[in-house]
Amino acid sequence: MNFHLDKVPERTPKPRNSGFTMVMDKGLSLREAENLVETSGEYIDIIKLGWATSYVYPKLSEKLEIYRNAGIPVYFGGTLFEAFVIRNQFEDFRKLLDKYDMTYTEVSDGSIDMSHPEKCEYISVLSKQVTVLSEVGSKDAEKIIPPYKWIELMQKEMDAGAWKVIGEAREGGNVGLFRATGEVRSGLVDEILTKIPFEKIIWEAPLKEQQVWFVKLLGANVNLGNIAPNEVIPLETIRLGLRGDTFNHFLKDL
């Protein structure tokens, strides 16, 4: 930090198990990726190349090199995994991870129908190759998963080898954990937290109001995902109580 302030929440140091910030890259140029690393790299824990944007991005290897040189892990969005699986190309997907020296991957079933035992088998296989993040929740706004089912799915996916589980919200923050309006399904979150340790969950929270809600509930070191590149530093100020939305939240003991 550039100067000292008292009563600022302590952030966990990198590499972190909690306080994780996952950033969504939806097609940044190489120059934009360099700028992101320069301005915000110290606050980013991992970068997701959104859905299947890596398939069409023209300079994928060069971008991966920028992030790796900055010490920031990268992974392909879960929709790319699903695109390979639905075409019976799972082994090709595994080879793709090796080709690009990926050390993380996401396993999801938000766009395809897949039995949960089958999903867990994919997690188990991939966890022997890379670190797996598994995403729970549907991209279909009409598909409402009850809280007990979220808990069951998350636990089984961790048992299968997932390092962390991701609560689905899409980049718009209007499905899964959230209502169509973007409002948090607070009862769902509360129930999940009765069974699943908070440090094992990355909550997708692309909107500022959602980030504020989770920081107020779980503190500065909550794991948050699908953060836009230009929102990394604003999120860090939310975590530290240095933005109006959380300004008084961390000053209760003064």
C-alpha positions in Angstrom: 0.0 0.0 0.0 1.1 3.6 -0.6 0.6 4.8 2.9 -0.6 3.7 6.3 -4.1 3.6 7.7 -5.2 2.1 11.0 -8.1 -0.3 11.3 -7.9 -1.7 7.8 -8.8 -5.4 7.5 -5.9 -7.7 7.1 -5.7 -9.4 3.7 -4.4 -12.9 3.4 -1.1 -13.0 1.4 -0.7 -14.7 -2.0 -0.9 -17.6 -2.7 -4.2 -17.5 -0.8 -6.7 -20.1 0.2 -9.2 -17.5 1.1 -9.6 -13.9 0.0 -9.4 -15.1 -3.6 -10.2 -12.9 -6.5 -10.9 -14.6 -9.8 -11.0 -12.3 -12.8 -13.0 -12.9 -16.0 -11.1 -12.2 -19.2 -13.7 -12.1 -22.0 -11.1 -11.3 -24.8 -8.7 -8.7 -23.6 -6.0 -7.6 -26.1 -2.4 -8.4 -25.3 -1.9 -4.7 -24.4 -4.9 -4.8 -22.2 -3.7 -7.9 -20.5 -0.3 -6.2 -19.9 -2.1 -3.2 -18.4 -4.2 -5.4 -16.2 -1.1 -7.1 -14.8 0.6 -3.8 -14.3 -2.2 -2.1 -12.4 -3.9 -5.0 -10.6 -1.7 -8.1 -10.8 -1.0 -8.1 -7.0 -4.7 -8.4 -6.3 -5.6 -11.1 -8.8 -5.3 -14.8 -7.8 -6.5 -16.5 -11.0 -7.8 -15.5 -14.4 -10.6 -17.3 -16.3 -10.7 -17.1 -20.0 -14.5 -16.7 -20.2 -16.6 -19.6 -21.5 -15.0 -20.6 -24.9 -13.3 -17.3 -25.8 -10.0 -19.2 -25.9 -11.2 -21.0 -29.0 -11.4 -17.9 -31.1 -8.8 -15.6 -29.5 -6.1 -15.0 -32.1 -3.0 -14.8 -29.8 -3.8 -17.3 -27.0 -0.2 -18.5 -26.3 1.1 -14.9 -26.1 -1.6 -13.9 -23.6 -1.0 -17.0 -21.4 2.7 -16.0 -21.3 1.8 -12.5 -20.1 -0.2 -13.9 -17.2 2.3 -16.6 -16.3 5.2 -14.2 -16.3 3.2 -12.2 -13.7 2.7 -15.4 -11.6 -1.0 -15.4 -12.2 -2.6 -18.8 -13.0 -5.1 -19.0 -15.9 -7.8 -21.6 -16.8 -10.3 -22.1 -19.6 -13.9 -21.4 -18.8 -16.1 -24.4 -18.0 -18.2 -24.0 -21.2 -15.1 -25.0 -23.2 -14.9 -28.2 -21.2 -18.6 -28.8 -21.9 -18.1 -28.1 -25.6 -15.5 -30.9 -25.8 -17.5 -33.3 -23.7 -20.7 -33.0 -25.7 -18.7 -33.8 -28.8 -17.1 -36.9 -27.2 -13.7 -35.2 -27.2 -12.8 -35.4 -23.5 -9.4 -36.9 -24.3 -8.7 -34.1 -26.7 -9.6 -31.6 -23.9 -7.0 -33.3 -21.7 -4.4 -33.0 -24.5 -5.3 -29.3 -24.8 -4.6 -28.7 -21.2 -1.1 -30.3 -21.7 -0.5 -28.4 -24.9 -1.0 -25.0 -23.2 0.7 -26.1 -19.9 -2.5 -25.4 -18.0 -2.3 -26.2 -14.3 -6.0 -25.5 -13.5 -9.2 -26.3 -15.2 -12.9 -25.8 -14.6 -15.5 -28.6 -14.7 -19.1 -27.5 -15.2 -22.4 -28.7 -16.4 -24.3 -25.4 -16.8 -25.0 -25.7 -20.5 -25.3 -29.5 -21.0 -27.3 -32.3 -19.4 -24.9 -34.6 -17.5 -25.5 -37.0 -14.7 -23.8 -36.0 -11.4 -21.8 -39.2 -11.1 -20.5 -38.6 -14.6 -19.5 -35.0 -13.7 -17.7 -36.3 -10.6 -15.9 -38.9 -12.7 -14.6 -36.1 -14.9 -13.5 -34.2 -11.8 -11.7 -37.3 -10.5 -9.9 -37.9 -13.7 -8.8 -34.3 -14.3 -7.8 -33.8 -10.6 -4.9 -36.3 -11.3 -3.7 -34.0 -14.1 -4.4 -30.5 -12.9 -6.1 -28.5 -10.1 -9.9 -28.6 -10.6 -12.4 -25.9 -9.9 -15.9 -27.3 -10.2 -18.9 -25.0 -10.9 -22.3 -25.7 -9.3 -25.5 -24.2 -10.6 -27.3 -23.8 -13.9 -27.1 -21.1 -16.5 -30.8 -21.6 -17.1 -32.7 -18.9 -15.0 -35.7 -21.1 -14.9 -33.9 -24.0 -13.3 -34.0 -23.5 -9.5 -31.8 -25.8 -7.5 -32.9 -26.2 -3.8 -30.3 -25.4 -1.1 -30.0 -29.0 0.1 -29.1 -30.0 -3.5 -26.5 -27.3 -3.8 -24.9 -28.6 -0.6 -25.0 -32.2 -1.8 -23.5 -31.4 -5.2 -20.7 -29.3 -3.7 -19.7 -31.9 -1.2 -19.7 -34.7 -3.7 -17.6 -32.6 -6.1 -15.1 -31.8 -3.4 -15.0 -35.5 -2.5 -14.3 -36.3 -6.1 -11.2 -34.1 -6.1 -12.3 -30.5 -6.7 -10.0 -28.0 -5.0 -12.7 -25.4 -4.8 -16.4 -25.2 -5.9 -17.8 -22.2 -7.7 -21.3 -20.9 -7.2 -22.7 -20.1 -10.6 -23.9 -16.6 -11.5 -22.8 -16.1 -15.1 -21.0 -12.9 -16.1 -24.3 -11.0 -15.7 -24.9 -12.1 -12.1 -28.5 -13.0 -12.7 -28.8 -16.8 -12.3 -27.9 -19.4 -9.9 -26.9 -17.7 -6.6 -28.9 -14.6 -7.7 -32.4 -13.8 -8.8 -33.1 -12.3 -12.2 -32.8 -8.8 -10.7 -29.3 -9.5 -9.4 -30.5 -9.9 -5.8 -28.7 -12.5 -3.7 -30.6 -15.6 -2.8 -29.5 -15.0 0.8 -31.3 -18.0 2.3 -29.5 -20.3 -0.2 -26.1 -18.8 0.7 -26.8 -19.1 4.5 -27.8 -22.8 4.1 -24.7 -23.6 2.0 -22.5 -22.1 4.6 -23.9 -24.4 7.3 -22.2 -27.4 5.6 -19.5 -26.1 3.2 -16.5 -24.2 4.6 -16.5 -20.7 3.2 -12.8 -20.9 2.1 -13.8 -23.8 -0.2 -16.3 -21.7 -2.2 -15.7 -19.1 -4.9 -18.9 -17.0 -5.2 -19.4 -15.6 -8.6 -20.3 -11.9 -7.9 -19.8 -9.7 -11.0 -21.9 -6.8 -9.7 -20.7 -4.3 -7.1 -23.8 -4.8 -4.9 -23.2 -8.5 -4.8 -19.5 -8.1 -3.9 -20.5 -5.7 -1.1 -23.1 -8.2 0.2 -20.6 -11.1 0.4 -17.9 -8.9 2.0 -20.3 -7.7 4.7 -21.4 -11.3 5.3 -18.0 -13.1 5.2 -15.4 -10.4 5.6 -12.5 -9.0 3.6 -11.2 -12.5 2.7 -14.2 -14.0 1.0 -13.5 -15.7 -2.3 -15.1 -13.9 -5.2 -15.2 -14.6 -8.9 -16.2 -13.3 -12.3 -14.7 -10.0 -11.5 -14.3 -7.7 -14.5 -10.7 -6.5 -15.1 -11.6 -2.9 -14.5 -13.3 -3.8 -11.2 -10.3 -5.5 -9.5 -9.0 -2.4 -7.7 -12.6 -1.1 -6.8 -13.2 -4.6 -5.3 -10.1 -4.4 -3.2 -11.2 -1.1 -1.8 -14.6 -2.8 -0.9 -12.7 -5.5 0.8 -10.7 -3.0 2.8 -13.6 -0.8 3.9 -12.3 2.1 1.8 -15.4 2.6 -0.4 -18.7 4.1 0.8 -20.5 0.7 0.6 -18.3 -0.9 3.3 -16.8 2.2 4.8 -18.3 1.8 8.3 -18.5 -2.0 8.3 -14.9 -2.5 9.5 -14.9 0.5 11.9 -17.3 -1.1 14.4 -14.6 -1.6 16.9 -13.3 2.0 16.8 
